[in-house]
Amino acid sequence: MKKLKKNSAENLQPRSASESNVEMNDIVLPSHANALGTIFGGVLMSWIDIAAAICAQRHSRRIAVTASVDALNFLAPIMIGDMVTLLARVVHTGKTSMTIAVNVTTQNPLTGVKKECVTAYLSFVALDSAKKPTEVPPLILKTKLEKANYAWAARRRETLLKQMKQQKRSKPS
Ligand SMILES: CC(C)(COP(=O)(O)OP(=O)(O)OC[C@H]1O[C@@H](n2cnc3c(N)ncnc32)[C@H](O)[C@@H]1OP(=O)(O)O)[C@@H](O)C(=O)NCCC(=O)NCCS
């Protein structure tokens, strides 16, 4: 078991998700698009990573790095001209890691029609000044939904970590 440098007590005060929620808005320009006139996946992934990183750093008050993108589902295409809203929130905290959920919705500027386009889950790890994993504040769970999401994310994380271990063992060297 690795020894962790203690984060300051003040920095480890439990925090609610509402303290670190992030809303980012953008508009899809031709420079963001692929040959089909829809957003290039890599551009959207970059926006998702940025929204999630801000959320993780707000929660931990530390520099946080992306450890993994645990899920990224493109549910509907996003067109040039669409207004895009990314909502990022902390759904689970471990000792040094945080799971951030990001939902991406769009709105057509002419019709006002909104669409849910992407759901993503990312794991971030908070780092200390020596760039080593450091403890993060626990998450205060206020609502029934937050509690259910936390339990769901915890189960999901357990499965992911098991899979990672198995992959490491079975990888041909
Ligand atoms: C992520 C990183 C800091 C983990 O460092 P490490 O020394 O392997 O950390 P540990 O094994 O002590 O694990 C620390 C935490 O990270 C979690 N973790 C490590 N790798 C992970 C992964 N691939 N996915 C999800 N969580 C991961 C562990 O479960 C642990 O969580 P916990 O403390 O909440 O239980 C390290 O692998 C790293 O620096 N990766 C590169 C990050 C990067 O460059 N990102 C892109 C730019 S931001």
The ligand as a Tripos MOL2 file, in Angstrom:
@<TRIPOS>MOLECULE
LIG
   48    50     1     0     0
SMALL
NO_CHARGES

@<TRIPOS>ATOM
      1 C1         -3.4650    8.7550  -12.8640 C.3       1 LIG1
      2 C2         -2.1370    8.5960  -12.1060 C.3       1 LIG1
      3 C3         -1.8350    9.8960  -11.3580 C.3       1 LIG1
      4 C4         -2.2960    7.4600  -11.1080 C.3       1 LIG1
      5 O1         -1.0660    7.3200  -10.4690 O.3       1 LIG1
      6 P1         -0.6650    5.9480   -9.7210 P.3       1 LIG1
      7 O2          0.6330    6.1380   -9.0670 O.co2     1 LIG1
      8 O3         -0.8790    4.8160  -10.6580 O.co2     1 LIG1
      9 O4         -1.7630    5.9720   -8.6290 O.3       1 LIG1
     10 P2         -2.2890    4.8480   -7.6370 P.3       1 LIG1
     11 O5         -2.1150    3.4540   -8.1490 O.co2     1 LIG1
     12 O6         -1.7170    5.1940   -6.2870 O.co2     1 LIG1
     13 O7         -3.8390    5.1940   -7.6560 O.3       1 LIG1
     14 C5         -4.3080    6.4730   -7.2580 C.3       1 LIG1
     15 C6         -5.7850    6.5310   -7.5560 C.3       1 LIG1
     16 O8         -5.9590    6.5870   -8.9660 O.3       1 LIG1
     17 C7         -6.8780    5.5870   -9.3570 C.3       1 LIG1
     18 N1         -6.4900    5.1730  -10.7010 N.ar      1 LIG1
     19 C8         -5.2530    4.8660  -11.1370 C.ar      1 LIG1
     20 N2         -5.2870    4.5700  -12.4450 N.ar      1 LIG1
     21 C9         -6.5930    4.7030  -12.8320 C.ar      1 LIG1
     22 C10        -7.2830    4.5350  -14.0720 C.ar      1 LIG1
     23 N3         -6.6520    4.1850  -15.1820 N.pl3     1 LIG1
     24 N4         -8.6140    4.7510  -14.0920 N.ar      1 LIG1
     25 C11        -9.2880    5.1340  -12.9880 C.ar      1 LIG1
     26 N5         -8.6860    5.3100  -11.7800 N.ar      1 LIG1
     27 C12        -7.3590    5.0930  -11.7160 C.ar      1 LIG1
     28 C13        -6.7190    4.4830   -8.3200 C.3       1 LIG1
     29 O9         -7.8370    3.6460   -8.2750 O.3       1 LIG1
     30 C14        -6.5670    5.3180   -7.0550 C.3       1 LIG1
     31 O10        -7.8380    5.7940   -6.6380 O.3       1 LIG1
     32 P3         -8.2080    5.9710   -5.0690 P.3       1 LIG1
     33 O11        -7.0380    6.6510   -4.3930 O.co2     1 LIG1
     34 O12        -9.4120    6.8420   -5.0720 O.co2     1 LIG1
     35 O13        -8.4630    4.6090   -4.5250 O.co2     1 LIG1
     36 C15        -0.9450    8.2470  -13.0720 C.3       1 LIG1
     37 O14        -1.2140    7.0030  -13.6960 O.3       1 LIG1
     38 C16        -0.7220    9.3090  -14.1240 C.2       1 LIG1
     39 O15        -0.0860   10.3370  -13.8510 O.2       1 LIG1
     40 N6         -1.2380    9.1050  -15.3440 N.am      1 LIG1
     41 C17        -1.1100   10.0960  -16.4070 C.3       1 LIG1
     42 C18        -2.2170   11.1520  -16.2870 C.3       1 LIG1
     43 C19        -2.2250   12.0620  -17.4820 C.2       1 LIG1
     44 O16        -1.1880   12.4220  -17.9720 O.2       1 LIG1
     45 N7         -3.4380   12.4330  -17.9310 N.am      1 LIG1
     46 C20        -3.6180   13.2000  -19.1280 C.3       1 LIG1
     47 C21        -3.3600   14.6490  -18.9650 C.3       1 LIG1
     48 S1         -4.3110   15.4270  -17.7140 S.3       1 LIG1
@<TRIPOS>BOND
     1     1     2 1
     2     2     3 1
     3     2     4 1
     4     2    36 1
     5     4     5 1
     6     5     6 1
     7     6     7 2
     8     6     8 1
     9     6     9 1
    10     9    10 1
    11    10    11 2
    12    10    12 1
    13    10    13 1
    14    13    14 1
    15    14    15 1
    16    15    16 1
    17    15    30 1
    18    16    17 1
    19    17    18 1
    20    17    28 1
    21    18    19 ar
    22    18    27 ar
    23    19    20 ar
    24    20    21 ar
    25    21    22 ar
    26    21    27 ar
    27    22    23 1
    28    22    24 ar
    29    24    25 ar
    30    25    26 ar
    31    26    27 ar
    32    28    29 1
    33    28    30 1
    34    30    31 1
    35    31    32 1
    36    32    33 2
    37    32    34 1
    38    32    35 1
    39    36    37 1
    40    36    38 1
    41    38    39 2
    42    38    40 1
    43    40    41 1
    44    41    42 1
    45    42    43 1
    46    43    44 2
    47    43    45 1
    48    45    46 1
    49    46    47 1
    50    47    48 1
@<TRIPOS>SUBSTRUCTURE
     1 LIG1         1 GROUP 0 **** ****
